[in-house]
């Protein structure tokens, strides 16, 4: 089957009749001016080297060259064949805690920013995997369904703030349930839920939700962000969060809950500190997961034909350059244009 990849350029061919009309008008005006000087036949005898046929031929070749150039821009293609593309990878749901306690700077630059950096680097390592993004605090919302659009994933990730969720808290159970619902029903593909949280003030039900996810073939990797010493929670006005008694609230990492969730989910618990150790461990574990064909697609491939047209264009331009408007005395005896 023949087609043009960029058919929009073919509209430029409409310029050929326009340019031809302009050229004919110029020739007509030139002849009228010659008549003012005297008899056209006599003027032709006085200018033996001038050949209108040569001029017409050069113009015709230029129009042919212009037409061929338009065809080259339109990219003619011929022949199609259906090809099957198989993609293999895993499905990864990432649930990020955006509660106020994640603003604590006991991990530089902050718990939330460190979490976003880890996720961003992980997404950059994905090739044919699918990723989904969930944000949670007092409840959970799906920001990005399972997709291979890594650009969108990083865009949504960059916009994560505590303001993303209006209800504060750390409802890990809701986050696990929400993320689990986003996986496909395929059984031949590795599925992982990466839960990033400080697990402070955790709501009930997280262990049960993790066990249910494990039954569905989903491994849960828990990344605990923060330190045992903890730190204050920065507020938008530059102060720190205080309790009802006016004392500065200190948020501390709850490692025990994170370990329990990871164990119930059949995955791995990783403590995130100032180093990149957690990043390396997570990437290594993700690489171990089963990778099967997760999607197939068909597409038609066409062979480009513009090279042949471009070669013809070169030949036409070469011919146009070799033809002079005045007669060449060397080749005058061939009388090609008279």
C-alpha positions in Angstrom: 0.0 0.0 0.0 1.2 3.5 -0.9 0.9 6.5 1.4 2.4 9.8 2.4 3.6 10.1 6.0 3.2 13.9 5.9 0.4 14.5 3.4 -0.1 18.0 4.6 2.9 19.2 2.5 1.1 18.1 -0.7 -0.9 21.3 -0.5 2.2 23.1 -1.6 1.7 21.7 -5.0 -1.1 24.2 -5.5 1.7 26.8 -5.8 2.8 25.3 -9.2 -0.2 26.6 -11.2 0.1 29.9 -9.4 3.8 30.3 -10.2 3.1 29.1 -13.8 0.5 31.8 -14.3 2.9 34.5 -12.9 5.6 33.3 -15.2 3.3 33.4 -18.3 2.2 36.9 -17.3 5.8 38.0 -17.1 6.6 36.5 -20.5 3.5 38.3 -22.0 4.6 41.6 -20.6 8.1 41.1 -21.9 6.9 40.4 -25.4 4.7 43.5 -25.2 7.8 45.6 -24.3 9.8 44.1 -27.2 7.0 45.1 -29.6 7.5 48.7 -28.5 11.0 48.7 -29.8 10.2 47.2 -33.2 9.2 44.1 -35.2 9.5 40.9 -33.0 11.1 39.0 -35.9 13.7 41.7 -36.5 14.4 41.9 -32.7 14.9 38.1 -32.7 17.5 38.5 -35.5 19.3 41.2 -33.5 19.5 38.9 -30.4 20.5 35.6 -31.9 21.9 34.2 -28.6 18.6 34.7 -26.7 16.4 31.6 -26.6 12.9 31.7 -25.1 12.6 28.0 -25.5 15.6 27.6 -23.2 14.0 29.9 -20.7 10.7 28.0 -20.8 12.6 24.7 -20.4 14.5 26.0 -17.3 11.2 27.2 -15.8 9.5 23.8 -16.5 12.4 22.0 -14.9 12.3 24.3 -11.8 8.5 23.5 -11.4 9.3 19.8 -11.7 12.0 20.1 -9.1 9.6 22.0 -6.8 7.0 19.3 -7.2 9.6 16.6 -6.4 10.8 18.6 -3.3 7.2 18.7 -2.0 6.9 14.9 -2.5 10.1 14.4 -0.6 8.8 16.5 2.3 5.5 14.5 2.3 7.6 11.3 2.7 6.2 8.8 0.3 6.0 5.3 1.8 5.2 2.0 0.2 4.4 -1.5 1.5 3.1 -2.3 5.0 3.6 -5.2 7.3 2.1 -5.9 10.6 4.6 -6.4 13.4 3.8 -7.7 16.9 5.5 -5.9 19.8 5.8 -7.6 23.1 6.6 -5.7 26.2 7.8 -7.3 29.4 8.0 -5.8 32.8 6.3 -5.6 36.2 3.6 -3.4 37.8 4.7 -1.1 40.6 2.3 0.9 42.7 3.9 3.6 44.8 2.1 5.0 47.8 3.7 8.1 49.4 2.8 9.4 52.8 2.1 13.2 52.5 1.1 13.8 56.1 2.5 16.9 57.9 5.0 14.7 59.8 6.7 14.0 56.4 7.9 17.6 56.4 10.3 16.9 59.3 13.9 17.5 58.3 15.5 14.7 60.4 16.3 13.2 57.0 17.7 15.8 54.6 16.3 17.7 52.8 13.0 16.5 54.4 11.3 13.1 54.8 8.9 13.9 51.9 11.6 15.4 49.6 13.8 12.4 50.3 10.9 10.1 49.4 10.3 11.9 46.2 13.9 11.7 45.2 13.9 7.9 45.8 10.8 7.4 43.7 12.0 9.7 40.9 15.3 7.8 40.6 13.4 4.5 40.7 11.1 5.5 37.9 14.1 6.5 35.8 15.3 2.9 36.0 12.0 1.6 34.6 12.0 0.5 31.0 9.0 -1.6 30.1 7.4 -1.6 33.6 4.1 0.1 34.6 3.8 2.4 37.5 0.9 3.9 39.5 1.0 6.6 42.1 -1.1 6.9 45.3 -0.9 9.7 47.9 -2.2 9.2 51.4 -2.5 10.8 54.8 -5.8 10.6 56.7 -7.2 8.9 53.6 -5.7 7.9 50.2 -6.3 9.0 46.6 -5.0 7.6 43.3 -3.0 10.3 41.5 -2.0 8.2 38.6 -3.4 4.9 37.5 -1.1 2.1 36.3 0.7 3.4 33.2 4.0 3.4 31.3 3.9 7.2 31.1 6.9 7.9 33.3 6.9 11.6 32.4 3.4 12.0 34.0 4.5 9.9 37.0 7.4 12.3 37.7 5.2 15.3 37.1 2.6 14.1 39.7 5.4 13.2 42.0 6.9 16.6 42.0 3.6 18.2 42.9 3.1 16.1 46.1 2.7 18.2 49.3 0.7 17.8 52.5 -1.9 19.9 50.8 -2.6 17.0 48.4 -4.7 15.4 51.1 -7.0 17.6 53.1 -7.5 15.0 56.0 -4.4 14.6 58.1 -3.2 11.4 59.7 -1.5 8.2 58.4 -4.1 5.8 57.1 -1.8 3.1 55.7 -4.6 0.6 55.4 -6.5 2.8 53.0 -3.3 3.4 51.1 -2.7 -0.3 50.6 -6.3 -1.0 49.6 -6.4 1.9 47.2 -3.0 0.9 45.6 -4.0 -2.8 45.4 -7.1 -1.9 43.4 -5.0 -0.4 40.7 -3.2 -3.6 39.7 -4.3 -5.6 36.7 -5.7 -9.1 37.2 -2.9 -10.8 35.4 -1.1 -13.6 37.4 2.0 -13.9 35.2 3.5 -10.6 36.1 5.4 -9.4 39.1 3.4 -6.9 41.2 4.9 -4.7 43.9 3.6 -2.0 46.2 6.2 0.4 47.5 4.9 2.0 50.7 6.8 5.1 51.8 5.9 6.4 55.2 7.1 7.3 58.7 4.2 5.3 60.0 3.4 7.8 62.8 -0.1 7.9 64.2 -1.0 4.9 62.1 -4.7 4.0 61.8 -5.8 0.4 62.4 -6.2 -2.2 59.7 -2.8 -1.9 58.0 -1.6 -5.4 58.8 -4.9 -7.0 57.6 -4.7 -5.0 54.4 -1.1 -6.1 53.8 -2.1 -9.7 54.3 -4.9 -9.4 51.8 -2.6 -7.8 49.2 -0.2 -10.7 49.7 -3.0 -13.2 49.0 -3.5 -11.4 45.7 0.1 -11.9 44.7 1.3 -8.4 45.6 4.6 -7.9 47.5 4.7 -4.9 49.8 8.0 -3.1 50.3 8.0 -0.6 53.1 10.4 2.3 53.1 10.5 4.0 56.5 11.6 7.6 56.3 12.9 9.3 59.4 15.0 8.7 62.5 14.4 7.4 66.0 15.4 10.8 67.5 12.9 12.5 65.2 12.5 16.2 64.9 9.9 19.1 64.8 7.4 19.6 62.1 7.8 22.9 60.1 4.8 25.0 59.6 4.1 27.3 56.6 4.7 30.4 58.7 8.2 29.3 59.6 7.4 28.1 63.1 7.1 24.5 64.3 3.9 22.6 65.1 2.9 22.8 68.8 0.5 20.8 70.9 -2.4 22.2 72.9 0.0 23.0 75.8 2.2 25.1 73.5 5.1 22.6 73.4 6.8 21.8 70.1 5.6 18.5 68.7 8.4 16.0 67.9 7.7 13.4 65.3 9.6 10.1 65.5 9.9 7.2 63.1 7.8 4.1 64.0 9.9 1.3 62.7 7.9 -1.5 64.3 4.8 -0.8 62.3 6.8 -0.6 59.1 8.4 -4.0 59.7 5.1 -5.6 60.6 3.5 -4.3 57.4 6.4 -5.5 55.3 6.3 -8.9 56.9 2.6 -9.3 56.4 2.9 -8.2 52.8 5.6 -10.8 52.0 8.1 -8.0 51.0 11.0 -6.2 52.5 11.5 -3.4 55.1 14.0 -0.8 54.3 15.0 2.1 56.5 15.7 5.3 54.6 18.6 7.4 56.0 20.9 10.1 54.6 22.7 7.6 52.3 21.5 6.0 49.1 21.6 2.5 50.6 17.8 2.2 50.6 17.7 3.1 46.9 20.2 0.4 46.0 18.4 -2.2 48.1 15.0 -1.4 46.6 16.3 -1.5 43.0 17.9 -4.8 43.6 14.7 -6.4 45.0 12.6 -5.0 42.2 15.0 -6.4 39.6 14.5 -9.9 41.1 10.8 -9.8 40.5 9.1 -11.9 37.8 8.9 -10.2 34.4 6.5 -11.5 31.8 4.7 -10.1 28.8 2.4 -7.5 30.1 1.1 -6.1 26.8 1.2 -6.7 23.1 0.5 -4.4 20.3 0.4 -4.5 16.5 1.7 -1.8 14.2 2.2 -1.3 10.5 5.7 -0.6 9.2 6.2 1.2 5.9 9.4 1.5 3.7 10.5 5.0 3.0 10.6 5.9 -0.7 11.8 9.5 -0.6 15.4 8.5 -1.4 14.4 7.6 -5.0 12.4 10.9 -5.3 15.4 12.8 -3.9 17.7 11.3 -6.5 15.3 12.3 -9.3 15.2 15.8 -7.8 18.9 16.0 -7.9 19.0 14.9 -11.6 16.4 17.5 -12.5 18.2 20.3 -10.7 21.5 19.3 -12.4 19.8 19.5 -15.8 18.4 22.9 -15.0 21.8 24.1 -14.0 23.4 22.8 -17.2 20.9 24.7 -19.5 21.8 28.3 -20.0 19.3 30.9 -21.1 21.7 32.0 -23.9 22.7 29.7 -26.7 26.0 27.9 -26.2 28.1 28.2 -29.4 29.8 24.9 -28.7 26.6 22.9 -28.8 24.8 25.3 -31.2 25.0 22.7 -34.1 22.7 20.3 -32.1 19.9 22.9 -32.3 17.9 21.3 -29.4 15.9 24.5 -28.6 15.3 25.9 -32.1 
